[in-house]
């Protein structure tokens, strides 16, 4: 049971981090859409935020599969 709690806690923690990156990414895209003169920082934010968001999605699916397999035993 401890392993399930660790997996779920890690998934929730990465989800919160992912949500923060999603908000920053949305703000960066708004600046890009409005045609700000220097977009270097905005594009860096978008590139950096891709990995945590992708990792969250992968971990969330893996956690759901793990929990379902554990419960169905």
C-alpha positions in Angstrom: 0.0 0.0 0.0 2.9 2.4 0.6 4.0 2.1 -3.0 0.6 3.1 -4.2 0.7 6.2 -2.0 4.1 7.2 -3.3 3.0 6.8 -6.9 -0.1 8.9 -6.3 1.7 11.5 -4.3 4.3 11.9 -7.0 1.6 12.1 -9.7 -0.3 14.8 -7.7 2.9 16.8 -7.0 4.0 16.7 -10.7 0.4 17.7 -11.6 0.7 20.8 -9.5 4.1 21.7 -11.0 2.6 21.0 -14.5 -0.3 23.3 -13.8 2.1 26.1 -12.9 4.0 25.6 -16.1 0.7 25.5 -18.0 -0.2 28.9 -16.6 3.2 30.4 -17.5 3.0 28.8 -21.0 -0.5 30.4 -21.5 0.9 33.8 -20.5 3.8 33.4 -22.9 1.4 32.4 -25.8 -0.6 35.5 -25.1 2.5 37.7 -25.4 3.3 35.9 -28.7 -0.2 36.4 -30.0 -0.1 40.1 -29.2 3.2 40.5 -31.1 5.5 41.6 -28.4 8.8 43.0 -29.8 11.2 40.5 -28.1 9.8 36.9 -27.9 13.0 35.1 -26.8 11.8 34.6 -23.2 8.3 33.5 -24.2 9.6 30.8 -26.6 12.0 29.6 -23.9 9.2 29.2 -21.4 7.2 27.2 -24.0 10.1 24.9 -24.7 11.0 24.4 -21.0 7.4 23.7 -20.0 7.0 20.9 -22.5 8.9 18.3 -20.5 7.2 18.6 -17.1 3.8 18.6 -18.8 4.7 15.5 -20.8 6.1 13.8 -17.8 2.9 14.5 -15.8 0.7 13.0 -18.5 2.9 9.9 -18.8 3.1 9.4 -15.0 -0.6 10.0 -14.5 -1.5 7.3 -17.0 1.1 5.0 -15.5 -0.2 5.6 -12.0 -3.8 5.0 -13.1 -2.8 1.7 -14.7 -0.8 0.7 -11.7 -3.6 1.5 -9.3 -6.1 -0.4 -11.4 -3.9 -3.5 -11.6 -3.3 -3.4 -7.9 -7.0 -3.0 -7.0 -8.1 -5.8 -9.4 -5.7 -8.4 -7.8 
